[in-house]
Amino acid sequence: MKIQSTLVIVAVALFASGTVSGEWLKVSPGNSFHDYCADGGSKLDVPHACFACRPSFLKKITPDSKFRGYLRPDNGGFALLYDSDGTQLKTATHEIDVSLPAGAKCPSVLLHNIAGNSGSGELRDLCGADYWDLPFYMY
């Protein structure tokens, strides 16, 4: 019986660790932060959202975030690739949700507070090399 309960605990731990889906992708030719977020980038027409931040912000991202993205080489920004309306980046206090309204070419990005009730948040549409400079209170 001890073996079975140990196997169940291990299986639950493996399942839980496998559900984290925030992922920084490896840079390759044609797939980098600059391809998505720099003027003249090769991926400007692919749905994504670009952000500028302090490198310390990256340490605040929680493991329950659901995204794929590319870091800026100096860790001072990132590109989130739109995968589905579940694309989101979370910290302990805030959430960034990326959605693509039907027929739209540019994603809508909602930044909102999840730790308190400080309003409904801020919504922006980001196209191509447009970026959102994340506010200092997120650091």
TAWO-V401846 format. One record per pair of residues at least 24 apart in sequence whose C-alpha atoms are under 10 Angstrom apart, sorted by the first residue. I is the first residue (numbers start at 1). J is the second residue. Records with the same first field share a line. If there is no record, write none. Layout:
I=J + J
This chain:
17=63 + 64
19=63 + 64 + 65 + 66
20=62 + 63 + 64 + 65 + 66 + 67
21=63 + 64 + 65 + 66 + 67 + 68 + 87 + 88
22=61 + 62 + 63 + 64 + 65 + 66 + 67 + 68 + 69 + 87 + 88 + 89 + 90
23=63 + 65 + 66 + 67 + 68 + 69 + 70 + 80
24=67 + 68 + 69 + 70 + 71 + 78 + 79 + 80
25=68 + 69 + 70 + 71
26=69 + 70 + 71
27=69 + 70 + 71 + 72 + 73
31=69 + 70
32=69 + 70 + 71 + 72 + 73 + 78 + 79
33=69 + 70 + 71 + 72 + 73 + 77 + 78 + 79 + 80
34=70 + 71 + 72 + 73 + 78 + 79 + 129
35=70 + 79 + 128 + 129
36=69 + 70 + 78 + 79 + 80 + 81 + 127 + 128 + 129 + 130
37=70 + 72 + 77 + 78 + 79 + 80 + 127 + 128 + 129 + 130 + 131
38=128 + 129 + 130 + 131
39=128 + 129 + 130
40=128 + 129
41=128 + 129
42=128
43=128 + 129
44=127 + 128 + 129 + 130
45=105 + 106 + 127 + 128 + 129
46=81 + 82 + 105 + 106 + 107 + 127 + 128
47=80 + 81 + 82 + 83 + 98 + 99 + 100 + 104 + 105 + 106 + 107 + 108 + 126 + 127 + 128
48=79 + 80 + 81 + 82 + 83 + 98 + 99 + 100 + 105 + 106 + 107 + 108 + 109 + 126 + 127 + 128 + 129 + 130
49=78 + 79 + 80 + 81 + 82 + 98 + 99 + 106 + 107 + 108 + 109 + 125 + 126 + 127 + 128 + 129 + 130 + 131 + 132
50=77 + 78 + 79 + 80 + 81 + 126 + 127 + 128 + 129 + 130 + 131 + 132 + 133
51=76 + 77 + 78 + 79 + 80 + 126 + 129 + 130 + 131 + 132 + 133 + 134
52=76 + 77 + 78 + 79 + 131 + 132 + 133 + 134 + 135
53=77 + 78 + 132 + 133 + 134 + 135 + 136 + 138 + 139
54=133 + 134 + 135 + 136 + 138 + 139
55=139
56=138 + 139
57=91 + 134 + 136 + 138 + 139
58=91 + 139
59=91 + 139
60=90 + 91 + 92 + 93 + 94 + 138 + 139
61=89 + 90 + 91 + 92 + 93 + 94 + 95
62=89 + 90 + 91 + 92 + 93 + 95
63=89 + 90 + 91
64=88 + 89 + 90 + 91
65=89 + 90 + 91 + 95 + 96 + 97
66=90 + 97
67=97 + 98
76=133
77=131 + 132 + 133 + 134
78=131
79=129 + 131
81=107
82=106 + 107 + 108
90=114
91=115 + 138 + 139
92=138
93=137 + 138
94=121 + 137 + 138
95=121 + 138
96=121 + 122 + 123
97=123
98=123 + 124 + 125 + 126
99=125
100=125
113=138
